[in-house]
Amino acid sequence: TMQTADIIQEQFVIPEIEVITELYDGNIERVIDLLAEQDDKFKNILIIGHNPHIYLMALGLVDNKSKDYERLNEDNMTPAKIITLDFGQASSWKEIKDTRAVVTDIFNPDE
């Protein structure tokens, strides 16, 4: 994941980077808790992680009865795939636990 972060940093300006080792233990609820604790000055957060945890987290943040959930479920999470989620109804990171995200984009480098 650090190698991936380095590649992304070469292409984009990322103002702050934080390495959170808790992402590696597979506790998806803890990762969502960490997101909910983020300062609202951050409008966008990029999470880089390994499967299956990162994929399961994305599935957990989307309404499981939505077309977005079906779309994620059909595609799986191939290496280097980027899923963009929008929590438009949430006015604060604290609210993401009670808000379902909408998938705004899926970038698959294989396509």
C-alpha positions in Angstrom: 0.0 0.0 0.0 2.9 2.4 0.6 4.2 1.7 -2.9 0.7 2.5 -4.2 0.6 5.7 -2.1 4.0 6.8 -3.5 2.7 6.3 -7.1 -0.4 8.3 -6.4 1.6 11.1 -4.8 3.7 11.4 -8.0 0.5 12.2 -9.9 -1.5 14.2 -7.4 -0.9 16.8 -4.7 -1.9 15.2 -1.4 -1.7 17.7 1.4 -1.6 15.2 4.3 -0.8 11.5 4.5 -1.5 9.4 7.5 -0.5 5.8 7.8 -3.0 3.9 9.9 -1.8 0.4 10.7 -5.3 -0.6 12.0 -6.4 -0.9 8.3 -4.3 -4.1 8.1 -6.2 -6.1 10.8 -9.3 -6.4 8.8 -11.6 -4.7 11.3 -13.9 -2.9 8.9 -16.0 -1.4 11.6 -12.9 0.2 13.2 -11.9 1.7 9.8 -15.4 3.2 9.5 -15.0 4.5 13.0 -11.7 6.1 12.0 -13.4 7.8 9.1 -16.1 9.1 11.3 -13.5 10.6 13.6 -11.9 12.7 10.8 -11.9 16.5 10.9 -14.5 18.0 8.7 -11.9 20.3 7.1 -11.2 17.2 4.9 -13.7 17.1 2.1 -12.1 14.1 0.4 -10.3 11.1 1.9 -8.4 8.5 0.0 -8.0 5.1 1.6 -5.5 2.7 0.2 -5.7 -0.9 1.4 -5.6 -4.5 0.7 -8.4 -6.9 -0.3 -10.7 -8.3 0.8 -11.0 -5.7 3.5 -11.1 -2.5 1.4 -13.7 -4.1 -0.9 -15.8 -5.3 2.0 -15.6 -1.8 3.5 -16.9 -0.2 0.3 -19.7 -2.7 0.2 -20.6 -1.9 3.8 -20.8 1.8 3.1 -23.3 1.4 0.2 -27.0 0.5 0.6 -27.1 -3.3 0.0 -30.4 -2.9 -1.8 -29.1 -0.3 -4.3 -27.8 -0.6 -7.9 -24.5 0.7 -6.6 -24.2 -2.4 -4.4 -25.0 -4.7 -7.3 -22.5 -2.9 -9.4 -19.7 -3.3 -6.8 -20.7 -6.9 -6.2 -20.5 -7.7 -9.9 -17.2 -6.1 -10.5 -15.3 -7.4 -7.4 -12.1 -5.5 -6.4 -9.3 -6.1 -8.8 -5.8 -4.7 -8.0 -5.4 -0.9 -8.4 -9.2 -0.4 -8.8 -10.5 2.9 -7.4 -14.0 3.3 -6.1 -15.3 6.8 -5.5 -18.0 7.1 -2.9 -20.1 10.2 -2.2 -21.7 10.7 1.2 -23.7 13.7 -0.1 -26.3 13.5 2.5 -23.8 13.7 5.3 -22.7 17.1 6.5 -20.0 15.7 8.7 -17.7 12.7 8.7 -19.4 11.7 12.0 -22.6 11.0 10.0 -21.2 8.4 7.6 -22.1 5.6 10.0 -25.8 6.4 9.5 -25.5 7.5 5.8 -25.2 5.2 2.8 -22.8 6.2 0.1 -23.5 6.5 -3.6 -20.9 5.1 -6.0 -19.9 8.0 -8.3 -17.1 6.3 -10.2 -15.2 3.1 -10.6 -11.8 3.2 -12.2 -10.5 -0.2 -13.3 -7.0 0.0 -14.8 -7.6 -3.2 -16.7 -10.3 -1.6 -18.8 
